[in-house]
Amino acid sequence: MKIKQAVFWWAFLFLQVIGVASWVQAQSLPESPSRPEGTARAAIPREPGWRDPSYRGWELLSVPGLISTYYDLDGDGKLDYMVIRKIMRKASAEEITIDQAIQIARFDGMAVYFSHPAVYFTNKNPLFYCMGVDYRRNCQDIWVDLAEDGLNGNEELYTLSTPRLDVR
């Protein structure tokens, strides 16, 4: 139980730090003249996938239970898009083959990430979408999709400065 509480608080702290950093950065940057006041900063692009030339890899985040995947959408050699998924299961790479892991992921509707000595199964759709990734891998704009149901319009711009009525 203590481990679950520790993981929860580390994840909560991580998300709070990301939110504060993005809010501070957004407050210090002037609005682009192409965007009217009060509108969303940018549209969320669809994730290209690992076969796309913009794919730059993935890594486990310092917050346990999250994996980030990186992309260079504009091809300038710098990361500019990141998605973050929750890890749902983990298996040993020595006990499961790649083919078995792919079959399991397809059957359960999950994504699979291979590493040694572990195989990670994540939700198929991301929890966070991040645009404007800097060299420290911080995001300028972060959207959260609490339903993790893909890009369908229910994503919300994630910020600590906007109070939400449905959160207690």
C-alpha positions as CSV (number, residue, x, y, z in Angstrom):
1,M,0.0,0.0,0.0
2,K,2.9,2.4,0.8
3,I,4.4,1.8,-2.6
4,K,1.1,2.7,-4.3
5,Q,0.8,5.8,-2.3
6,A,4.4,6.8,-3.1
7,V,3.9,6.2,-6.8
8,F,0.7,8.2,-6.7
9,W,2.4,11.2,-5.0
10,W,5.4,11.1,-7.3
11,A,3.1,11.1,-10.3
12,F,1.0,13.9,-8.8
13,L,4.1,16.0,-8.0
14,F,5.5,15.4,-11.6
15,L,2.3,16.5,-13.2
16,Q,2.1,19.6,-10.9
17,V,5.7,20.6,-11.9
18,I,5.0,20.1,-15.6
19,G,1.8,22.3,-15.2
20,V,3.6,25.1,-13.3
21,A,6.5,25.1,-15.8
22,S,4.2,25.3,-18.8
23,W,2.1,28.0,-17.1
24,V,5.2,30.1,-16.3
25,Q,6.5,29.7,-19.8
26,A,3.1,30.6,-21.3
27,Q,2.8,33.7,-19.1
28,S,6.3,34.9,-20.1
29,L,5.7,34.5,-23.8
30,P,3.5,36.9,-25.8
31,E,0.6,35.5,-27.7
32,S,1.3,34.9,-31.4
33,P,-0.4,37.6,-33.6
34,S,-1.9,34.7,-35.6
35,R,-3.9,33.5,-32.6
36,P,-6.9,35.5,-31.4
37,E,-7.0,36.1,-27.6
38,G,-8.5,33.3,-25.6
39,T,-8.3,30.6,-28.3
40,A,-6.3,27.3,-28.0
41,R,-2.6,27.7,-28.7
42,A,-2.4,25.0,-31.3
43,A,-4.2,22.0,-32.7
44,I,-3.1,18.6,-31.3
45,P,-1.5,16.6,-34.2
46,R,-2.1,12.9,-34.5
47,E,0.7,10.8,-33.3
48,P,2.8,9.7,-36.4
49,G,3.9,6.3,-35.0
50,W,7.2,4.6,-34.8
51,R,7.4,3.9,-38.6
52,D,7.3,7.6,-39.4
53,P,10.6,9.5,-40.2
54,S,9.7,12.0,-37.4
55,Y,9.9,9.2,-34.7
56,R,12.9,9.8,-32.3
57,G,12.4,7.1,-29.7
58,W,10.9,6.5,-26.3
59,E,11.9,6.4,-22.7
60,L,10.7,5.6,-19.2
61,L,10.0,8.8,-17.4
62,S,11.4,9.5,-13.9
63,V,7.8,9.2,-12.6
64,P,7.1,5.5,-12.3
65,G,4.4,4.2,-14.6
66,L,4.8,6.6,-17.5
67,I,6.5,6.2,-20.9
68,S,7.1,9.1,-23.3
69,T,7.5,8.9,-27.1
70,Y,9.3,11.7,-29.0
71,Y,8.9,13.1,-32.5
72,D,10.5,15.8,-34.6
73,L,7.5,16.8,-36.7
74,D,9.1,19.7,-38.6
75,G,12.3,17.8,-39.3
76,D,14.7,20.4,-37.9
77,G,16.6,17.9,-35.8
78,K,15.0,19.1,-32.5
79,L,12.2,17.4,-30.6
80,D,8.9,19.2,-30.8
81,Y,6.2,16.7,-30.0
82,M,5.8,14.1,-27.2
83,V,3.0,11.8,-26.0
84,I,2.9,10.2,-22.6
85,R,1.2,6.9,-21.9
86,K,0.5,5.0,-18.7
87,I,2.2,1.6,-18.2
88,M,-0.5,-1.0,-17.5
89,R,1.6,-4.2,-17.3
90,K,5.2,-5.2,-17.4
91,A,6.7,-8.6,-18.4
92,S,10.2,-10.0,-18.5
93,A,11.8,-10.0,-21.9
94,E,13.3,-13.4,-21.1
95,E,9.9,-15.0,-20.5
96,I,8.0,-13.6,-23.4
97,T,8.9,-13.3,-27.1
98,I,8.4,-10.3,-29.3
99,D,5.7,-12.1,-31.3
100,Q,3.9,-13.2,-28.1
101,A,4.0,-9.6,-26.7
102,I,2.6,-8.2,-30.0
103,Q,-0.2,-10.8,-29.9
104,I,-1.0,-9.9,-26.3
105,A,-1.0,-6.2,-27.0
106,R,-3.3,-6.6,-30.1
107,F,-5.7,-8.8,-28.1
108,D,-5.9,-6.3,-25.2
109,G,-5.9,-3.2,-27.4
110,M,-2.6,-1.9,-26.0
111,A,0.7,-0.6,-27.2
112,V,3.9,-2.5,-26.5
113,Y,7.4,-1.2,-25.8
114,F,10.4,-3.5,-25.9
115,S,13.4,-3.1,-23.7
116,H,15.8,-5.5,-22.0
117,P,15.1,-6.9,-19.5
118,A,11.4,-5.8,-19.7
119,V,8.5,-5.5,-22.0
120,Y,6.0,-2.7,-21.2
121,F,2.3,-2.7,-22.1
122,T,0.7,0.7,-22.2
123,N,-2.7,2.1,-23.0
124,K,-3.1,2.4,-26.8
125,N,-3.9,6.1,-26.6
126,P,-1.8,8.7,-24.8
127,L,-2.8,10.4,-21.5
128,F,-0.8,13.5,-22.4
129,Y,0.0,15.3,-25.7
130,C,2.8,17.8,-25.6
131,M,3.8,20.4,-28.2
132,G,6.8,22.7,-28.1
133,V,9.2,20.3,-26.4
134,D,12.5,22.0,-25.4
135,Y,15.9,20.6,-24.9
136,R,15.1,19.6,-21.3
137,R,12.0,17.7,-22.6
138,N,9.6,20.2,-21.0
139,C,6.4,21.1,-22.9
140,Q,5.1,24.5,-23.9
141,D,1.5,23.2,-24.4
142,I,0.2,20.1,-22.7
143,W,-3.2,18.5,-23.3
144,V,-4.6,15.8,-21.0
145,D,-7.0,13.2,-22.3
146,L,-8.4,11.7,-19.1
147,A,-10.5,9.2,-21.0
148,E,-7.5,8.0,-23.0
149,D,-9.8,7.5,-26.0
150,G,-7.7,9.2,-28.7
151,L,-8.0,12.6,-30.3
152,N,-11.8,13.2,-30.4
153,G,-12.2,16.7,-29.0
154,N,-12.5,15.9,-25.3
155,E,-8.8,16.8,-24.6
156,E,-8.2,19.7,-22.3
157,L,-5.4,22.1,-22.2
158,Y,-3.5,21.2,-19.0
159,T,-2.7,24.1,-16.7
160,L,-2.8,24.8,-13.0
161,S,-3.9,28.3,-13.6
162,T,-7.4,27.3,-14.9
163,P,-9.7,26.1,-12.1
164,R,-12.0,23.2,-12.9
165,L,-15.4,22.9,-11.3
166,D,-15.5,19.1,-11.5
167,V,-12.3,18.5,-9.5
168,R,-12.5,18.2,-5.7
